[in-house]
Amino acid sequence: MAIFNSMATEKTNTTETTKEKIIHLLNKSKEYVWMSTGLYPSFYNDTNIKKAMVDAIKRVKQIRIIIAGNAETKKTEVEWLFELENQCKGKLQIKQSERVPHWLIVDGKHFRLEKPHASDGVGVKNLFVTDVKQPVISDILEAKFENWWFKAKSIEHDE
């Protein structure tokens, strides 16, 4: 089908390959990054993941993160991200929602879609899609994320 010829797809099945692909997507970011995640501490506190996220924050205009579940515990477990949110004042925005799939949308043309899994670890079954040139695919995924974003709750910040 012609719609799929313009994009690259790849699946992952291990934590290490998932990490490599997420870093790759973050490094491709130029405009924005939208992410829905469980914010699993051992994954997001990894030096390479943290560096890729910090570099993306410096490079892009907007980063939106929806944390699936209670974000209060994540404030201490992935403290650096919330400190960065306070420093970036609006450029990095974090909200919480009860249940959302774990996705990563980069510039509307690079995606990570994760198969749902137990909340106690990193999901390793992922589909990574890069260089999407067909706006219909991007539009659908972005509209779904925006719906989650507007339903998600703001997180109280300690002053």
Rosetta constraint file for C-alpha pairs under 8 A:
AtomPair CA 1 CA 5 HARMONIC 6.96 0.50
AtomPair CA 2 CA 6 HARMONIC 7.57 0.50
AtomPair CA 3 CA 134 HARMONIC 6.61 0.50
AtomPair CA 6 CA 131 HARMONIC 7.07 0.50
AtomPair CA 6 CA 132 HARMONIC 6.42 0.50
AtomPair CA 6 CA 133 HARMONIC 6.23 0.50
AtomPair CA 6 CA 134 HARMONIC 7.88 0.50
AtomPair CA 7 CA 129 HARMONIC 6.73 0.50
AtomPair CA 7 CA 130 HARMONIC 5.74 0.50
AtomPair CA 7 CA 131 HARMONIC 5.04 0.50
AtomPair CA 7 CA 132 HARMONIC 4.94 0.50
AtomPair CA 7 CA 133 HARMONIC 7.01 0.50
AtomPair CA 8 CA 129 HARMONIC 5.63 0.50
AtomPair CA 8 CA 130 HARMONIC 5.23 0.50
AtomPair CA 8 CA 131 HARMONIC 6.56 0.50
AtomPair CA 8 CA 132 HARMONIC 7.78 0.50
AtomPair CA 9 CA 127 HARMONIC 6.92 0.50
AtomPair CA 9 CA 128 HARMONIC 5.57 0.50
AtomPair CA 9 CA 129 HARMONIC 4.48 0.50
AtomPair CA 9 CA 130 HARMONIC 6.52 0.50
AtomPair CA 10 CA 127 HARMONIC 5.83 0.50
AtomPair CA 10 CA 128 HARMONIC 5.16 0.50
AtomPair CA 10 CA 129 HARMONIC 6.57 0.50
AtomPair CA 11 CA 125 HARMONIC 7.04 0.50
AtomPair CA 11 CA 126 HARMONIC 5.45 0.50
AtomPair CA 11 CA 127 HARMONIC 4.57 0.50
AtomPair CA 11 CA 128 HARMONIC 6.07 0.50
AtomPair CA 12 CA 17 HARMONIC 5.96 0.50
AtomPair CA 12 CA 18 HARMONIC 5.79 0.50
AtomPair CA 12 CA 124 HARMONIC 6.29 0.50
AtomPair CA 12 CA 125 HARMONIC 5.58 0.50
AtomPair CA 12 CA 126 HARMONIC 5.23 0.50
AtomPair CA 12 CA 127 HARMONIC 6.67 0.50
AtomPair CA 12 CA 128 HARMONIC 7.84 0.50
AtomPair CA 13 CA 17 HARMONIC 7.13 0.50
AtomPair CA 13 CA 18 HARMONIC 7.24 0.50
AtomPair CA 13 CA 124 HARMONIC 4.83 0.50
AtomPair CA 13 CA 125 HARMONIC 4.85 0.50
AtomPair CA 13 CA 126 HARMONIC 6.93 0.50
AtomPair CA 14 CA 18 HARMONIC 6.11 0.50
AtomPair CA 14 CA 124 HARMONIC 5.00 0.50
AtomPair CA 14 CA 125 HARMONIC 7.36 0.50
AtomPair CA 15 CA 19 HARMONIC 6.05 0.50
AtomPair CA 15 CA 122 HARMONIC 6.76 0.50
AtomPair CA 15 CA 123 HARMONIC 7.43 0.50
AtomPair CA 15 CA 124 HARMONIC 5.42 0.50
AtomPair CA 16 CA 20 HARMONIC 6.25 0.50
AtomPair CA 17 CA 21 HARMONIC 6.17 0.50
AtomPair CA 18 CA 22 HARMONIC 6.15 0.50
AtomPair CA 18 CA 124 HARMONIC 6.14 0.50
AtomPair CA 18 CA 126 HARMONIC 7.23 0.50
AtomPair CA 19 CA 23 HARMONIC 6.18 0.50
AtomPair CA 19 CA 49 HARMONIC 7.27 0.50
AtomPair CA 20 CA 24 HARMONIC 6.17 0.50
AtomPair CA 21 CA 25 HARMONIC 6.20 0.50
AtomPair CA 21 CA 128 HARMONIC 7.43 0.50
AtomPair CA 22 CA 26 HARMONIC 6.14 0.50
AtomPair CA 22 CA 49 HARMONIC 7.90 0.50
AtomPair CA 22 CA 112 HARMONIC 7.56 0.50
AtomPair CA 23 CA 27 HARMONIC 6.05 0.50
AtomPair CA 23 CA 48 HARMONIC 7.55 0.50
AtomPair CA 23 CA 49 HARMONIC 6.21 0.50
AtomPair CA 23 CA 52 HARMONIC 5.81 0.50
AtomPair CA 24 CA 28 HARMONIC 6.41 0.50
AtomPair CA 25 CA 29 HARMONIC 6.72 0.50
AtomPair CA 25 CA 106 HARMONIC 6.83 0.50
AtomPair CA 25 CA 110 HARMONIC 6.67 0.50
AtomPair CA 25 CA 111 HARMONIC 7.60 0.50
AtomPair CA 26 CA 33 HARMONIC 7.57 0.50
AtomPair CA 26 CA 52 HARMONIC 6.05 0.50
AtomPair CA 26 CA 53 HARMONIC 6.59 0.50
AtomPair CA 26 CA 56 HARMONIC 6.11 0.50
AtomPair CA 26 CA 106 HARMONIC 7.16 0.50
AtomPair CA 27 CA 52 HARMONIC 6.35 0.50
AtomPair CA 27 CA 55 HARMONIC 7.72 0.50
AtomPair CA 27 CA 56 HARMONIC 6.61 0.50
AtomPair CA 28 CA 106 HARMONIC 7.55 0.50
AtomPair CA 29 CA 33 HARMONIC 6.77 0.50
AtomPair CA 29 CA 56 HARMONIC 6.38 0.50
AtomPair CA 29 CA 59 HARMONIC 7.54 0.50
AtomPair CA 29 CA 60 HARMONIC 6.71 0.50
AtomPair CA 29 CA 106 HARMONIC 5.72 0.50
AtomPair CA 29 CA 107 HARMONIC 6.23 0.50
AtomPair CA 30 CA 56 HARMONIC 7.77 0.50
AtomPair CA 30 CA 59 HARMONIC 6.25 0.50
AtomPair CA 30 CA 60 HARMONIC 5.18 0.50
AtomPair CA 30 CA 61 HARMONIC 7.95 0.50
AtomPair CA 30 CA 107 HARMONIC 6.73 0.50
AtomPair CA 31 CA 59 HARMONIC 7.68 0.50
AtomPair CA 31 CA 60 HARMONIC 4.64 0.50
AtomPair CA 31 CA 61 HARMONIC 5.51 0.50
AtomPair CA 31 CA 62 HARMONIC 6.91 0.50
AtomPair CA 31 CA 106 HARMONIC 7.81 0.50
AtomPair CA 31 CA 107 HARMONIC 5.55 0.50
AtomPair CA 32 CA 60 HARMONIC 5.31 0.50
AtomPair CA 32 CA 61 HARMONIC 5.81 0.50
AtomPair CA 32 CA 62 HARMONIC 4.80 0.50
AtomPair CA 32 CA 63 HARMONIC 5.68 0.50
AtomPair CA 32 CA 106 HARMONIC 5.96 0.50
AtomPair CA 32 CA 107 HARMONIC 5.22 0.50
AtomPair CA 33 CA 56 HARMONIC 7.96 0.50
AtomPair CA 33 CA 60 HARMONIC 7.61 0.50
AtomPair CA 33 CA 62 HARMONIC 6.49 0.50
AtomPair CA 33 CA 63 HARMONIC 4.75 0.50
AtomPair CA 33 CA 64 HARMONIC 6.43 0.50
AtomPair CA 33 CA 104 HARMONIC 7.17 0.50
AtomPair CA 33 CA 105 HARMONIC 5.77 0.50
AtomPair CA 33 CA 106 HARMONIC 4.66 0.50
AtomPair CA 33 CA 107 HARMONIC 6.43 0.50
AtomPair CA 34 CA 63 HARMONIC 5.73 0.50
AtomPair CA 34 CA 64 HARMONIC 4.75 0.50
AtomPair CA 34 CA 65 HARMONIC 5.94 0.50
AtomPair CA 34 CA 103 HARMONIC 7.95 0.50
AtomPair CA 34 CA 104 HARMONIC 5.82 0.50
AtomPair CA 34 CA 105 HARMONIC 5.04 0.50
AtomPair CA 34 CA 106 HARMONIC 6.49 0.50
AtomPair CA 34 CA 145 HARMONIC 7.87 0.50
AtomPair CA 35 CA 63 HARMONIC 7.85 0.50
AtomPair CA 35 CA 64 HARMONIC 6.18 0.50
AtomPair CA 35 CA 65 HARMONIC 4.73 0.50
AtomPair CA 35 CA 66 HARMONIC 6.21 0.50
AtomPair CA 35 CA 102 HARMONIC 7.27 0.50
AtomPair CA 35 CA 103 HARMONIC 5.60 0.50
AtomPair CA 35 CA 104 HARMONIC 4.46 0.50
AtomPair CA 35 CA 105 HARMONIC 6.28 0.50
AtomPair CA 36 CA 65 HARMONIC 5.66 0.50
AtomPair CA 36 CA 66 HARMONIC 4.53 0.50
AtomPair CA 36 CA 67 HARMONIC 5.90 0.50
AtomPair CA 36 CA 68 HARMONIC 6.90 0.50
AtomPair CA 36 CA 100 HARMONIC 6.80 0.50
AtomPair CA 36 CA 101 HARMONIC 6.70 0.50
AtomPair CA 36 CA 102 HARMONIC 4.79 0.50
AtomPair CA 36 CA 103 HARMONIC 5.15 0.50
AtomPair CA 36 CA 104 HARMONIC 6.54 0.50
AtomPair CA 37 CA 65 HARMONIC 7.39 0.50
AtomPair CA 37 CA 66 HARMONIC 6.30 0.50
AtomPair CA 37 CA 67 HARMONIC 5.17 0.50
AtomPair CA 37 CA 68 HARMONIC 5.79 0.50
AtomPair CA 37 CA 100 HARMONIC 7.85 0.50
AtomPair CA 37 CA 101 HARMONIC 7.41 0.50
AtomPair CA 37 CA 102 HARMONIC 4.74 0.50
AtomPair CA 37 CA 103 HARMONIC 6.86 0.50
AtomPair CA 38 CA 67 HARMONIC 5.49 0.50
AtomPair CA 38 CA 68 HARMONIC 4.96 0.50
AtomPair CA 38 CA 69 HARMONIC 6.97 0.50
AtomPair CA 38 CA 102 HARMONIC 7.20 0.50
AtomPair CA 38 CA 119 HARMONIC 7.05 0.50
AtomPair CA 39 CA 43 HARMONIC 7.67 0.50
AtomPair CA 39 CA 44 HARMONIC 6.41 0.50
AtomPair CA 39 CA 67 HARMONIC 6.38 0.50
AtomPair CA 39 CA 68 HARMONIC 7.83 0.50
AtomPair CA 39 CA 74 HARMONIC 7.10 0.50
AtomPair CA 39 CA 78 HARMONIC 7.69 0.50
AtomPair CA 40 CA 44 HARMONIC 6.18 0.50
AtomPair CA 40 CA 120 HARMONIC 7.79 0.50
AtomPair CA 40 CA 121 HARMONIC 6.51 0.50
AtomPair CA 40 CA 122 HARMONIC 6.64 0.50
AtomPair CA 41 CA 45 HARMONIC 5.62 0.50
AtomPair CA 41 CA 74 HARMONIC 7.51 0.50
AtomPair CA 41 CA 77 HARMONIC 5.82 0.50
AtomPair CA 41 CA 78 HARMONIC 5.79 0.50
AtomPair CA 42 CA 46 HARMONIC 6.28 0.50
AtomPair CA 43 CA 49 HARMONIC 7.38 0.50
AtomPair CA 43 CA 122 HARMONIC 7.17 0.50
AtomPair CA 44 CA 49 HARMONIC 5.92 0.50
AtomPair CA 44 CA 50 HARMONIC 6.22 0.50
AtomPair CA 44 CA 78 HARMONIC 7.03 0.50
AtomPair CA 45 CA 49 HARMONIC 7.04 0.50
AtomPair CA 45 CA 50 HARMONIC 6.09 0.50
AtomPair CA 45 CA 78 HARMONIC 6.43 0.50
AtomPair CA 46 CA 50 HARMONIC 6.03 0.50
AtomPair CA 47 CA 51 HARMONIC 6.10 0.50
AtomPair CA 48 CA 52 HARMONIC 6.18 0.50
AtomPair CA 49 CA 53 HARMONIC 6.18 0.50
AtomPair CA 50 CA 54 HARMONIC 6.08 0.50
AtomPair CA 51 CA 55 HARMONIC 5.97 0.50
AtomPair CA 52 CA 56 HARMONIC 6.09 0.50
AtomPair CA 53 CA 57 HARMONIC 6.18 0.50
AtomPair CA 54 CA 58 HARMONIC 6.41 0.50
AtomPair CA 55 CA 59 HARMONIC 6.33 0.50
AtomPair CA 56 CA 60 HARMONIC 5.95 0.50
AtomPair CA 57 CA 61 HARMONIC 7.74 0.50
AtomPair CA 57 CA 62 HARMONIC 7.49 0.50
AtomPair CA 57 CA 63 HARMONIC 6.80 0.50
AtomPair CA 57 CA 91 HARMONIC 7.77 0.50
AtomPair CA 57 CA 92 HARMONIC 7.20 0.50
AtomPair CA 61 CA 91 HARMONIC 6.33 0.50
AtomPair CA 62 CA 90 HARMONIC 7.96 0.50
AtomPair CA 62 CA 91 HARMONIC 4.89 0.50
AtomPair CA 62 CA 92 HARMONIC 6.10 0.50
AtomPair CA 62 CA 93 HARMONIC 8.00 0.50
AtomPair CA 63 CA 91 HARMONIC 6.19 0.50
AtomPair CA 63 CA 92 HARMONIC 4.75 0.50
AtomPair CA 63 CA 93 HARMONIC 6.25 0.50
AtomPair CA 64 CA 92 HARMONIC 6.03 0.50
AtomPair CA 64 CA 93 HARMONIC 4.93 0.50
AtomPair CA 64 CA 94 HARMONIC 5.94 0.50
AtomPair CA 64 CA 95 HARMONIC 7.96 0.50
AtomPair CA 65 CA 92 HARMONIC 7.85 0.50
AtomPair CA 65 CA 93 HARMONIC 6.28 0.50
AtomPair CA 65 CA 94 HARMONIC 4.76 0.50
AtomPair CA 65 CA 95 HARMONIC 6.34 0.50
AtomPair CA 66 CA 94 HARMONIC 5.88 0.50
AtomPair CA 66 CA 95 HARMONIC 4.89 0.50
AtomPair CA 66 CA 96 HARMONIC 5.18 0.50
AtomPair CA 66 CA 97 HARMONIC 6.61 0.50
AtomPair CA 66 CA 149 HARMONIC 6.95 0.50
AtomPair CA 66 CA 152 HARMONIC 7.25 0.50
AtomPair CA 67 CA 71 HARMONIC 6.26 0.50
AtomPair CA 67 CA 94 HARMONIC 7.34 0.50
AtomPair CA 67 CA 95 HARMONIC 6.19 0.50
AtomPair CA 67 CA 96 HARMONIC 4.57 0.50
AtomPair CA 67 CA 97 HARMONIC 6.19 0.50
AtomPair CA 68 CA 96 HARMONIC 5.92 0.50
AtomPair CA 68 CA 97 HARMONIC 5.14 0.50
AtomPair CA 68 CA 98 HARMONIC 5.48 0.50
AtomPair CA 68 CA 99 HARMONIC 5.33 0.50
AtomPair CA 68 CA 100 HARMONIC 5.88 0.50
AtomPair CA 69 CA 96 HARMONIC 6.49 0.50
AtomPair CA 69 CA 97 HARMONIC 5.82 0.50
AtomPair CA 69 CA 98 HARMONIC 4.73 0.50
AtomPair CA 69 CA 99 HARMONIC 6.47 0.50
AtomPair CA 70 CA 74 HARMONIC 7.61 0.50
AtomPair CA 70 CA 96 HARMONIC 6.81 0.50
AtomPair CA 70 CA 97 HARMONIC 7.70 0.50
AtomPair CA 70 CA 98 HARMONIC 7.43 0.50
AtomPair CA 71 CA 75 HARMONIC 6.47 0.50
AtomPair CA 71 CA 95 HARMONIC 7.96 0.50
AtomPair CA 71 CA 96 HARMONIC 6.08 0.50
AtomPair CA 71 CA 155 HARMONIC 7.25 0.50
AtomPair CA 72 CA 76 HARMONIC 7.65 0.50
AtomPair CA 72 CA 155 HARMONIC 7.95 0.50
AtomPair CA 73 CA 77 HARMONIC 6.38 0.50
AtomPair CA 74 CA 78 HARMONIC 5.45 0.50
AtomPair CA 74 CA 79 HARMONIC 7.12 0.50
AtomPair CA 75 CA 79 HARMONIC 5.10 0.50
AtomPair CA 75 CA 82 HARMONIC 6.29 0.50
AtomPair CA 78 CA 82 HARMONIC 7.33 0.50
AtomPair CA 79 CA 83 HARMONIC 6.27 0.50
AtomPair CA 80 CA 84 HARMONIC 6.11 0.50
AtomPair CA 81 CA 85 HARMONIC 6.24 0.50
AtomPair CA 82 CA 86 HARMONIC 6.41 0.50
AtomPair CA 83 CA 87 HARMONIC 6.39 0.50
AtomPair CA 84 CA 88 HARMONIC 6.04 0.50
AtomPair CA 84 CA 92 HARMONIC 7.68 0.50
AtomPair CA 85 CA 89 HARMONIC 6.33 0.50
AtomPair CA 85 CA 90 HARMONIC 7.57 0.50
AtomPair CA 85 CA 91 HARMONIC 7.72 0.50
AtomPair CA 85 CA 92 HARMONIC 5.23 0.50
AtomPair CA 85 CA 93 HARMONIC 6.44 0.50
AtomPair CA 85 CA 94 HARMONIC 7.50 0.50
AtomPair CA 88 CA 92 HARMONIC 5.95 0.50
AtomPair CA 94 CA 154 HARMONIC 7.26 0.50
AtomPair CA 94 CA 155 HARMONIC 7.12 0.50
AtomPair CA 95 CA 149 HARMONIC 7.57 0.50
AtomPair CA 95 CA 152 HARMONIC 5.91 0.50
AtomPair CA 95 CA 153 HARMONIC 5.52 0.50
AtomPair CA 95 CA 154 HARMONIC 4.82 0.50
AtomPair CA 95 CA 155 HARMONIC 5.69 0.50
AtomPair CA 96 CA 152 HARMONIC 5.42 0.50
AtomPair CA 96 CA 153 HARMONIC 5.27 0.50
AtomPair CA 96 CA 154 HARMONIC 6.52 0.50
AtomPair CA 96 CA 155 HARMONIC 6.75 0.50
AtomPair CA 97 CA 148 HARMONIC 7.80 0.50
AtomPair CA 97 CA 151 HARMONIC 7.62 0.50
AtomPair CA 97 CA 152 HARMONIC 4.82 0.50
AtomPair CA 97 CA 153 HARMONIC 6.26 0.50
AtomPair CA 100 CA 148 HARMONIC 7.42 0.50
AtomPair CA 101 CA 113 HARMONIC 7.83 0.50
AtomPair CA 101 CA 114 HARMONIC 6.92 0.50
AtomPair CA 101 CA 115 HARMONIC 7.69 0.50
AtomPair CA 101 CA 116 HARMONIC 6.45 0.50
AtomPair CA 102 CA 113 HARMONIC 6.51 0.50
AtomPair CA 102 CA 114 HARMONIC 5.49 0.50
AtomPair CA 102 CA 115 HARMONIC 7.84 0.50
AtomPair CA 102 CA 116 HARMONIC 7.51 0.50
AtomPair CA 103 CA 111 HARMONIC 7.16 0.50
AtomPair CA 103 CA 112 HARMONIC 5.34 0.50
AtomPair CA 103 CA 113 HARMONIC 4.80 0.50
AtomPair CA 103 CA 114 HARMONIC 6.16 0.50
AtomPair CA 104 CA 110 HARMONIC 7.99 0.50
AtomPair CA 104 CA 111 HARMONIC 5.41 0.50
AtomPair CA 104 CA 112 HARMONIC 4.83 0.50
AtomPair CA 104 CA 113 HARMONIC 6.78 0.50
AtomPair CA 105 CA 109 HARMONIC 7.37 0.50
AtomPair CA 105 CA 110 HARMONIC 5.94 0.50
AtomPair CA 105 CA 111 HARMONIC 4.70 0.50
AtomPair CA 105 CA 112 HARMONIC 6.68 0.50
AtomPair CA 105 CA 142 HARMONIC 7.67 0.50
AtomPair CA 106 CA 110 HARMONIC 5.02 0.50
AtomPair CA 106 CA 111 HARMONIC 6.25 0.50
AtomPair CA 108 CA 132 HARMONIC 7.90 0.50
AtomPair CA 108 CA 138 HARMONIC 5.53 0.50
AtomPair CA 108 CA 139 HARMONIC 7.85 0.50
AtomPair CA 108 CA 142 HARMONIC 7.09 0.50
AtomPair CA 109 CA 129 HARMONIC 7.97 0.50
AtomPair CA 109 CA 130 HARMONIC 6.21 0.50
AtomPair CA 109 CA 131 HARMONIC 5.33 0.50
AtomPair CA 109 CA 132 HARMONIC 4.63 0.50
AtomPair CA 109 CA 133 HARMONIC 6.83 0.50
AtomPair CA 109 CA 138 HARMONIC 6.39 0.50
AtomPair CA 110 CA 128 HARMONIC 7.62 0.50
AtomPair CA 110 CA 129 HARMONIC 5.61 0.50
AtomPair CA 110 CA 130 HARMONIC 4.24 0.50
AtomPair CA 110 CA 131 HARMONIC 5.81 0.50
AtomPair CA 110 CA 132 HARMONIC 6.51 0.50
AtomPair CA 111 CA 127 HARMONIC 7.98 0.50
AtomPair CA 111 CA 128 HARMONIC 5.67 0.50
AtomPair CA 111 CA 129 HARMONIC 5.05 0.50
AtomPair CA 111 CA 130 HARMONIC 6.31 0.50
AtomPair CA 112 CA 126 HARMONIC 6.63 0.50
AtomPair CA 112 CA 127 HARMONIC 5.72 0.50
AtomPair CA 112 CA 128 HARMONIC 4.52 0.50
AtomPair CA 112 CA 129 HARMONIC 6.42 0.50
AtomPair CA 113 CA 126 HARMONIC 5.66 0.50
AtomPair CA 113 CA 127 HARMONIC 5.22 0.50
AtomPair CA 113 CA 128 HARMONIC 6.50 0.50
AtomPair CA 114 CA 123 HARMONIC 6.68 0.50
AtomPair CA 114 CA 124 HARMONIC 7.56 0.50
AtomPair CA 114 CA 125 HARMONIC 6.05 0.50
AtomPair CA 114 CA 126 HARMONIC 4.35 0.50
AtomPair CA 114 CA 127 HARMONIC 6.37 0.50
AtomPair CA 115 CA 123 HARMONIC 7.06 0.50
AtomPair CA 115 CA 124 HARMONIC 7.98 0.50
AtomPair CA 115 CA 125 HARMONIC 5.58 0.50
AtomPair CA 115 CA 126 HARMONIC 5.97 0.50
AtomPair CA 116 CA 123 HARMONIC 7.23 0.50
AtomPair CA 117 CA 123 HARMONIC 5.96 0.50
AtomPair CA 118 CA 123 HARMONIC 7.97 0.50
AtomPair CA 132 CA 137 HARMONIC 7.73 0.50
AtomPair CA 132 CA 138 HARMONIC 7.36 0.50
AtomPair CA 134 CA 138 HARMONIC 7.04 0.50
AtomPair CA 135 CA 139 HARMONIC 5.75 0.50
AtomPair CA 136 CA 140 HARMONIC 6.24 0.50
AtomPair CA 137 CA 141 HARMONIC 6.47 0.50
AtomPair CA 138 CA 142 HARMONIC 5.93 0.50
AtomPair CA 139 CA 143 HARMONIC 5.92 0.50
AtomPair CA 140 CA 144 HARMONIC 6.27 0.50
AtomPair CA 141 CA 145 HARMONIC 6.29 0.50
AtomPair CA 142 CA 146 HARMONIC 6.06 0.50
AtomPair CA 143 CA 147 HARMONIC 6.18 0.50
AtomPair CA 144 CA 148 HARMONIC 6.48 0.50
AtomPair CA 145 CA 149 HARMONIC 6.08 0.50
AtomPair CA 146 CA 150 HARMONIC 6.21 0.50
AtomPair CA 147 CA 151 HARMONIC 6.39 0.50
AtomPair CA 148 CA 152 HARMONIC 5.98 0.50
